[in-house]
Amino acid sequence: SYVETAFGDAPGHVEVEESGVRFRVPVGAGQKTGWFYDQAANRAAFLKYVRGARVLDVFSYLGAWGLSAARAGAAEVVCVDSSAPALELLQASADANGLAVQTRRGDAFDVLAALREAGERFDVIVVDPPAFIKRRRDIPKGQAAYRTLNQLAMQVMSSDAILVSCSCSHHLATEDLFGAIQQASRHLDRFTQIIEVGGQAPDHPIHGAIPETRYLKSIVSRVVHD
């Protein structure tokens, strides 16, 4: 319910290095710890898909996926987030690392719809949203949100593209995220292959007696259409 410094003077931000990129991370004003270390292994694995690609990073926060893609040789990177402070830090990190990215501020669903209407197409899309399902009673609404989000992403994909779809909702099983992706694909008459499935990085181990510790899903799919 509050954030305060326990002792000493806390800096406004610190630097975190990942995949050769130095990120500016807010200490007190950021989301959760300020940096999502649990996705580190999935972000590293995704870089093999981005060279020469047009990449869209949705729910980008500080640009962990997008700036790493730019460093790894993506032809173009567009980062989408609703937070102006997060995008300002993202741009500062891009400038400090000599990376060129574009940012779009707005609700992810609205921005994806606008990109669809504009006829935009991307070769690699990452959708890494906050938890849509925080309580069991939210499951039906949350499942619909994941399905809609993946469907919107598929509508701005090139004819043979890579979709990285994530969920940090413990209450959404991996099979249910598979289902959301497949339902979105069928609705749009797309052919989708799931080619990688990831979870949280090793520094976020799973406790066998605590199911809630197995929460993160990252699914990489190949999406093909005419």
Buried (B, 14 or more C-beta within 10 A) or exposed (E): EEEEEEEEEEEEBBEBEBBEBEBBBBBEEBEEEBBBBBBBBBBBBBBEBBEEBBBBBBBBBBBBBBBBBBBBEBEBBBBBBBBEEBBEBBBBBBEEBEBEBEBBBEEBBEBBBBBBEEEBBBBBBBBBBEBBBEEEEBBEEBBEBBBBBBBBBBBBBBEEBBBBBBBBBBBBBBEBBBBBBBBBBEEBEBEBEBEBBBBBBEEBEEEEEEEEBBBBBBBBBBBBBE
